[in-house]
Amino acid sequence: LNLNFWTVDELLAKVDLAQVRPNIDLSNVTFLEPFALVYLGAYLRHHNRHGKSFTVNLPTATGARGYLARMRFWERFNFSPDLIRRENLVRLSSSTSFNDILDIENTGNVAEEIGEGVLRILRSNVVSVNKTSIAELVSELVDNFAQHSQGPLAICTVQYYPNAHRVDFAIGDCGIGIRNSLSSNPQYQSLRSQPHNVAALKAFEPLVTRRGEGGTGLTEVAEGIRDARGMLVLSTGDGWVSMTEAKTERGFMYHDLPGVQIELSFPEER
Amino acid sequence: MKLLSTDLAYPTLTRSRGAMAYLQLKPLLNEGAPIEIDLVEDQPISLSFLDELVRLLGDSQASGQVTFLVHSEDILRKLSRIAAMRSVDVWAQGVDGNVRFLVPPVPFDEPEATQSGAKPSIGKP
């Protein structure tokens, strides 16, 4: 099973949360894409925060299992975020590796730090993408999470797939989500009774934000992904939105997870 | 007076840096002289950064005093989007040109979304 945007919520919807210690069965997972990593992490953090712990059947495939270990995934997500050791709040320590999970705290310059870090990594690797554009979009997204999440931490990860000629960036949290955030602005209060996917689409319109002066981050991300002929997928609550150059779609996730989880996929220029 | 965007704020990636750039610019604007801001080519300049700077220039009715020196189509596109969103006159000049021009406002595309029962019908690129 390739765990990705298309499959991760379906797998987690099968977890019986009524049990004292629910079981998450990852035994068939052979590959994890960034969206799934971030979604699974946000899921564990959300439920850990509410006093729930899980039994996890680890992947039998050694590749997937080793990957999670190298990410220090269980140390990072199996506990309350307040207990993550300081040294494990990873900050792009390597200039060459794409494969770190990074924590995003609500600090003044976290968006710049991560945007510049991603640019440094893209420049030091032979990846044929519009590097400055990706760094700008990453920075816009990280800033958005730092400003609006209202959760303790968001997380992000970047992966390069040389064989698929693609760079994926995923970011997510288990904060208040788009609908709650936007509807706190009296102008968008009516979104409170709308599906999550409607609120999510609204957030991509220019100047739509919970703050007074209006924001542009997600609008720019949508245009950037279309220009790059890439793909954006987003989930918030039980809603999803996808965007490509050709199409914008919305629908319902199998699982209702608080917060926002996003993945951007950029194809290499050939 | 000619300034580099990186003289005003560094890096030029976020809305808060755009506000910082405006604060740096404010005393110079008060002197009343025209100002050129060279949007340097080798540094990423985000839409949020430019939007906040232009918004504050518009609010203080100083946008006509500033000319942005533009090196790329991408930056010009961003300024066009901001001019449309904020209804602010934005002045620019190409690096090779000697005529300052009013950036044409071009609104963002807002594609219609279709509702889907299943996950997206198009896969990753």
HADDOCK unambig.tbl for C-alpha pairs under 7 A between the chains (distance, minus, plus):
assign (segid A and resid 6 and name CA) (segid B and resid 119 and name CA) 6.31 0.50 0.50
assign (segid A and resid 112 and name CA) (segid B and resid 11 and name CA) 6.87 0.50 0.50
assign (segid A and resid 112 and name CA) (segid B and resid 13 and name CA) 6.22 0.50 0.50
assign (segid A and resid 132 and name CA) (segid B and resid 44 and name CA) 5.40 0.50 0.50
assign (segid A and resid 136 and name CA) (segid B and resid 13 and name CA) 6.45 0.50 0.50
assign (segid A and resid 136 and name CA) (segid B and resid 44 and name CA) 6.33 0.50 0.50
assign (segid A and resid 136 and name CA) (segid B and resid 46 and name CA) 5.46 0.50 0.50
assign (segid A and resid 139 and name CA) (segid B and resid 13 and name CA) 6.57 0.50 0.50
assign (segid A and resid 140 and name CA) (segid B and resid 14 and name CA) 6.94 0.50 0.50
assign (segid A and resid 216 and name CA) (segid B and resid 48 and name CA) 6.11 0.50 0.50
assign (segid A and resid 217 and name CA) (segid B and resid 48 and name CA) 6.30 0.50 0.50
assign (segid A and resid 220 and name CA) (segid B and resid 47 and name CA) 6.89 0.50 0.50
assign (segid A and resid 230 and name CA) (segid B and resid 125 and name CA) 5.97 0.50 0.50
assign (segid A and resid 231 and name CA) (segid B and resid 124 and name CA) 6.16 0.50 0.50
assign (segid A and resid 231 and name CA) (segid B and resid 125 and name CA) 6.85 0.50 0.50
assign (segid A and resid 242 and name CA) (segid B and resid 120 and name CA) 6.39 0.50 0.50
assign (segid A and resid 248 and name CA) (segid B and resid 111 and name CA) 6.83 0.50 0.50
assign (segid A and resid 248 and name CA) (segid B and resid 112 and name CA) 6.68 0.50 0.50
assign (segid A and resid 248 and name CA) (segid B and resid 113 and name CA) 4.67 0.50 0.50
assign (segid A and resid 248 and name CA) (segid B and resid 114 and name CA) 6.44 0.50 0.50
assign (segid A and resid 249 and name CA) (segid B and resid 113 and name CA) 4.94 0.50 0.50
assign (segid A and resid 249 and name CA) (segid B and resid 114 and name CA) 4.81 0.50 0.50
assign (segid A and resid 249 and name CA) (segid B and resid 115 and name CA) 5.72 0.50 0.50
assign (segid A and resid 249 and name CA) (segid B and resid 116 and name CA) 6.41 0.50 0.50
assign (segid A and resid 249 and name CA) (segid B and resid 120 and name CA) 6.55 0.50 0.50
assign (segid A and resid 250 and name CA) (segid B and resid 113 and name CA) 6.61 0.50 0.50
assign (segid A and resid 250 and name CA) (segid B and resid 114 and name CA) 6.35 0.50 0.50
assign (segid A and resid 250 and name CA) (segid B and resid 115 and name CA) 4.99 0.50 0.50
assign (segid A and resid 250 and name CA) (segid B and resid 116 and name CA) 5.91 0.50 0.50
assign (segid A and resid 251 and name CA) (segid B and resid 115 and name CA) 5.73 0.50 0.50
assign (segid A and resid 251 and name CA) (segid B and resid 116 and name CA) 5.18 0.50 0.50
assign (segid A and resid 251 and name CA) (segid B and resid 117 and name CA) 6.00 0.50 0.50
assign (segid A and resid 251 and name CA) (segid B and resid 118 and name CA) 6.97 0.50 0.50
assign (segid A and resid 265 and name CA) (segid B and resid 124 and name CA) 6.90 0.50 0.50
assign (segid A and resid 267 and name CA) (segid B and resid 125 and name CA) 5.88 0.50 0.50
